[in-house]
Amino acid sequence: MELIQLRQLVVIAEKKVLSHAAEKLNISQPALTRSIQRLEDELGLLLFDRTKNSMTLNKNGEIVVEQAKKVLSEVEFLMQKVESLKSDFPVIAIATCAPAPQWKLSAELSEKFPKLKITTTMPDEDDIVSLLLSEKVTLAIVRKKIDSESIETIPFMDEQLFMQIPLSDPLAKKKKIRFADLAGKEIREYINTGFWHKIHREQIPDAHYIEYDDLMVYTNVIKSQNPLTFVTELGNTLRVKQEACVTLPIIDDEATAHYRLAYLKKNKNSLHEIISWAVKVDKDSPLE
């Protein structure tokens, strides 16, 4: 069994369509099929229900995928530890529930503490507590206080969700909108946004989503095509001036995230300089 096979299995589970998984993995579809068949042979277990035109994870496959995620997480943790042993500089591992606050925090930490080595991960939001408790991450960005005697959280920053709207859309005449206003709309979406991806689906379930998992491709699309898309003040996209669009705030409560920094209480002293500086910088530099 090879780690690449486990990664392939997880991507197939995420993409649900074999051709999409092959594209994500930069491998041909037949090669991906053969690799998964070898994995099944080694396990002595069928992981998929197959028809002439499709492969669908069965119950066995779902269980193996969950275990594969745990193995890959352990491997990532191992590599971080190895890097820290090789490095002469301190290492801090950050887990985040969304990308934008992590981008901001990492950039500012790198500027203030140039010798600090930073690794980042964006796991399922529900997994962050276990990552902190197992010390696989040093610092986390979360949306709420954590009910644990071992973990402390402090207010960090807010993120407000906006909608970029073409001037040709009737919504462009509004000053602000709600999620309900977007029902049935075609929306271009960058999907690697942590909990925001789930929020979008929960609040606008009947929108038609065109998804992108490559940030560069997505950014080029919104620059060149002026589509209906989500943007925030923490991401670069809000600062891209689109003459053919307006950017309106979404005023539902779910469209504002109140982030907190979380860490083990026993590490508070060693992280004091970083935490105090990060929180102070955010308060001294209001979001634009």
C-alpha positions as CSV (number, residue, x, y, z in Angstrom):
1,M,0.0,0.0,0.0
2,E,1.3,3.4,-0.9
3,L,0.4,6.8,0.5
4,I,-0.3,8.1,-3.0
5,Q,-3.1,5.5,-3.2
6,L,-4.7,6.8,0.0
7,R,-4.5,10.4,-1.3
8,Q,-6.1,9.2,-4.6
9,L,-8.9,7.5,-2.7
10,V,-9.6,10.6,-0.6
11,V,-9.7,12.9,-3.7
12,I,-12.1,10.5,-5.4
13,A,-14.4,10.7,-2.3
14,E,-14.2,14.5,-2.4
15,K,-14.8,14.9,-6.1
16,K,-17.3,12.0,-6.5
17,V,-16.6,11.8,-10.2
18,L,-13.6,9.8,-11.3
19,S,-12.7,12.1,-14.2
20,H,-12.8,15.1,-11.9
21,A,-10.6,13.3,-9.4
22,A,-8.1,12.3,-12.2
23,E,-7.9,15.9,-13.3
24,K,-7.3,17.1,-9.8
25,L,-4.5,14.5,-9.3
26,N,-3.0,15.3,-12.7
27,I,-3.3,11.6,-13.7
28,S,-5.1,9.8,-16.5
29,Q,-8.4,8.2,-15.6
30,P,-7.3,4.7,-16.6
31,A,-4.2,5.0,-14.5
32,L,-6.2,6.2,-11.5
33,T,-8.6,3.3,-12.0
34,R,-5.8,0.7,-12.0
35,S,-4.2,2.3,-8.9
36,I,-7.4,2.0,-7.0
37,Q,-8.0,-1.6,-8.2
38,R,-4.5,-2.5,-6.9
39,L,-5.4,-1.0,-3.5
40,E,-8.6,-3.1,-3.4
41,D,-6.7,-6.2,-4.3
42,E,-4.2,-5.6,-1.5
43,L,-7.0,-4.9,1.0
44,G,-9.0,-7.9,-0.3
45,L,-12.1,-5.6,-0.2
46,L,-14.2,-3.8,-2.8
47,L,-14.4,-0.1,-2.0
48,F,-16.7,0.9,-4.8
49,D,-20.0,-0.1,-6.3
50,R,-19.4,-0.2,-10.1
51,T,-21.7,0.2,-13.0
52,K,-20.9,0.5,-16.7
53,N,-20.4,4.3,-16.4
54,S,-19.7,5.1,-12.8
55,M,-17.9,4.2,-9.5
56,T,-19.6,5.0,-6.2
57,L,-18.0,4.5,-2.8
58,N,-19.8,1.7,-0.8
59,K,-19.9,1.4,3.0
60,N,-16.5,-0.3,3.0
61,G,-15.1,2.5,0.9
62,E,-16.5,5.2,3.2
63,I,-14.9,3.6,6.3
64,V,-11.5,3.2,4.5
65,V,-11.6,6.8,3.3
66,E,-12.1,8.0,6.9
67,Q,-9.1,5.9,8.0
68,A,-7.1,7.1,5.1
69,K,-7.7,10.7,6.1
70,K,-6.4,9.9,9.6
71,V,-3.2,8.2,8.2
72,L,-2.5,11.2,5.9
73,S,-3.0,13.6,8.8
74,E,-0.5,11.6,10.8
75,V,2.0,11.7,7.9
76,E,1.6,15.5,7.6
77,F,2.2,15.8,11.4
78,L,5.3,13.6,11.0
79,M,6.7,15.8,8.2
80,Q,6.1,18.9,10.2
81,K,8.1,17.4,13.1
82,V,10.9,16.3,10.7
83,E,11.1,19.9,9.3
84,S,11.2,21.3,12.8
85,L,14.1,19.0,13.7
86,K,15.9,20.1,10.5
87,S,15.3,23.8,11.2
88,D,17.4,26.1,13.3
89,F,14.4,28.3,13.7
90,P,11.2,28.0,15.7
91,V,8.2,26.3,14.0
92,I,4.5,27.1,14.5
93,A,1.8,25.0,13.0
94,I,-1.5,26.9,12.4
95,A,-4.9,25.3,11.7
96,T,-7.7,27.4,10.4
97,C,-11.4,27.1,9.7
98,A,-11.2,29.5,6.7
99,P,-8.3,30.6,4.5
100,A,-8.5,34.4,4.6
101,P,-7.7,35.0,8.3
102,Q,-4.8,32.5,8.0
103,W,-3.4,34.3,4.9
104,K,-3.5,37.5,6.9
105,L,-2.0,36.1,10.1
106,S,0.7,34.1,8.3
107,A,1.8,37.1,6.2
108,E,2.0,39.4,9.2
109,L,3.8,36.8,11.4
110,S,6.3,36.3,8.6
111,E,7.0,40.0,8.4
112,K,7.3,40.5,12.1
113,F,9.1,37.3,12.9
114,P,11.2,36.5,9.8
115,K,13.0,33.5,11.4
116,L,9.7,31.9,12.4
117,K,8.8,28.9,10.2
118,I,5.1,28.6,9.6
119,T,3.1,25.6,8.5
120,T,-0.7,25.7,7.9
121,T,-3.6,23.4,7.4
122,M,-7.3,23.8,6.9
123,P,-9.0,20.7,8.3
124,D,-12.7,20.1,8.9
125,E,-13.8,22.6,11.5
126,D,-14.8,19.9,13.9
127,D,-11.3,18.4,13.8
128,I,-9.5,21.5,15.1
129,V,-10.0,20.8,18.8
130,S,-8.4,17.3,18.5
131,L,-5.5,18.7,16.5
132,L,-4.8,21.2,19.3
133,L,-5.2,18.7,22.1
134,S,-2.8,16.2,20.3
135,E,-0.4,19.1,19.7
136,K,-0.4,18.6,16.0
137,V,-1.0,22.3,15.7
138,T,0.3,25.1,17.9
139,L,-2.3,27.8,17.1
140,A,-5.8,27.7,15.6
141,I,-8.2,30.1,14.1
142,V,-11.8,29.2,15.1
143,R,-15.2,30.8,15.1
144,K,-16.3,30.2,18.7
145,K,-15.0,29.5,22.2
146,I,-13.9,25.9,22.7
147,D,-15.4,24.0,25.6
148,S,-12.2,22.5,27.0
149,E,-10.3,23.1,30.2
150,S,-7.0,22.7,28.2
151,I,-7.7,25.3,25.5
152,E,-8.0,29.0,25.7
153,T,-9.5,31.3,23.0
154,I,-9.2,35.1,22.6
155,P,-11.0,37.4,20.1
156,F,-8.9,37.9,16.9
157,M,-10.7,39.5,13.9
158,D,-14.0,39.6,11.9
159,E,-14.7,38.7,8.3
160,Q,-17.7,40.1,6.4
161,L,-19.0,38.4,3.4
162,F,-19.9,40.5,0.3
163,M,-21.3,39.7,-3.1
164,Q,-19.7,41.0,-6.4
165,I,-22.7,41.7,-8.6
166,P,-22.6,42.6,-12.3
167,L,-24.3,46.0,-13.1
168,S,-26.6,44.1,-15.5
169,D,-28.1,42.2,-12.6
170,P,-31.2,43.8,-10.9
171,L,-29.6,43.2,-7.5
172,A,-26.9,45.8,-8.4
173,K,-29.4,48.6,-7.6
174,K,-29.6,47.6,-4.0
175,K,-27.4,48.9,-1.2
176,K,-27.2,45.6,0.7
177,I,-28.6,42.1,0.1
178,R,-29.5,38.9,1.9
179,F,-28.8,35.3,1.1
180,A,-32.4,34.9,0.0
181,D,-31.9,37.4,-2.7
182,L,-29.5,35.0,-4.4
183,A,-31.9,32.1,-4.8
184,G,-31.7,30.6,-8.2
185,K,-28.7,32.7,-9.3
186,E,-25.7,31.4,-11.1
187,I,-22.7,31.9,-8.8
188,R,-19.0,31.4,-9.4
189,E,-17.4,30.0,-6.3
190,Y,-13.8,29.2,-5.1
191,I,-14.6,26.1,-3.0
192,N,-11.5,25.8,-0.8
193,T,-12.9,28.3,1.7
194,G,-13.4,26.1,4.8
195,F,-16.7,26.6,6.6
196,W,-17.8,29.3,4.1
197,H,-18.4,26.6,1.5
198,K,-20.9,24.9,3.8
199,I,-22.5,28.3,4.7
200,H,-23.1,29.1,1.0
201,R,-24.8,25.7,0.4
202,E,-26.9,26.0,3.6
203,Q,-28.1,29.5,3.0
204,I,-28.6,29.4,-0.8
205,P,-29.3,25.7,-1.6
206,D,-31.0,26.4,-4.9
207,A,-28.3,28.5,-6.5
208,H,-26.5,27.2,-9.5
209,Y,-22.8,27.0,-8.5
210,I,-19.9,26.9,-10.9
211,E,-17.0,25.7,-8.8
212,Y,-13.2,26.4,-8.9
213,D,-10.6,24.7,-6.7
214,D,-7.6,26.5,-8.3
215,L,-7.4,30.0,-6.8
216,M,-5.4,31.5,-9.7
217,V,-7.9,30.3,-12.3
218,Y,-10.8,31.5,-10.1
219,T,-9.1,35.0,-9.6
220,N,-8.5,35.3,-13.4
221,V,-12.2,34.4,-14.1
222,I,-13.6,37.1,-11.7
223,K,-11.1,39.7,-13.1
224,S,-12.0,39.0,-16.7
225,Q,-15.7,37.9,-16.7
226,N,-17.3,40.0,-13.9
227,P,-19.5,37.1,-12.6
228,L,-21.7,36.9,-9.5
229,T,-19.3,35.7,-6.8
230,F,-18.5,35.9,-3.1
231,V,-15.8,38.2,-1.8
232,T,-14.5,39.3,1.6
233,E,-12.4,42.2,2.9
234,L,-9.8,39.7,4.1
235,G,-9.3,38.2,0.6
236,N,-7.6,39.9,-2.3
237,T,-10.6,39.7,-4.5
238,L,-12.5,42.5,-2.8
239,R,-9.7,44.9,-3.7
240,V,-9.9,44.0,-7.4
241,K,-11.7,47.0,-9.0
242,Q,-14.4,45.8,-11.3
243,E,-15.9,48.6,-13.3
244,A,-18.8,46.5,-14.5
245,C,-19.7,45.3,-11.0
246,V,-20.8,46.6,-7.6
247,T,-19.8,44.9,-4.3
248,L,-22.6,44.7,-1.7
249,P,-22.6,43.4,1.9
250,I,-24.6,40.4,2.8
251,I,-26.4,41.4,6.0
252,D,-27.5,38.0,7.4
253,D,-25.9,37.1,10.7
254,E,-24.3,34.0,9.0
255,A,-22.4,36.3,6.6
256,T,-20.2,37.6,9.4
257,A,-17.5,35.4,11.0
258,H,-16.1,36.4,14.4
259,Y,-12.7,34.6,14.6
260,R,-10.8,33.7,17.7
261,L,-7.2,32.5,18.3
262,A,-7.1,29.2,20.1
263,Y,-4.1,27.5,21.8
264,L,-3.3,25.2,24.7
265,K,-3.2,27.0,28.0
266,K,0.0,25.3,28.9
267,N,1.6,27.0,25.9
268,K,0.3,30.5,26.7
269,N,3.7,31.7,28.0
270,S,5.7,30.5,25.0
271,L,3.2,31.9,22.6
272,H,2.6,35.2,24.5
273,E,4.7,37.4,22.2
274,I,3.1,36.1,19.0
275,I,-0.5,36.1,20.4
276,S,-0.2,39.6,21.9
277,W,1.4,41.0,18.8
278,A,-1.1,39.4,16.4
279,V,-4.2,40.6,18.4
280,K,-2.7,44.1,18.9
281,V,-1.9,44.5,15.2
282,D,-5.4,43.6,14.2
283,K,-6.9,46.1,16.6
284,D,-4.5,48.8,15.5
285,S,-5.1,48.2,11.8
286,P,-8.9,48.2,11.2
287,L,-10.0,46.3,8.2
288,E,-10.6,48.3,5.1
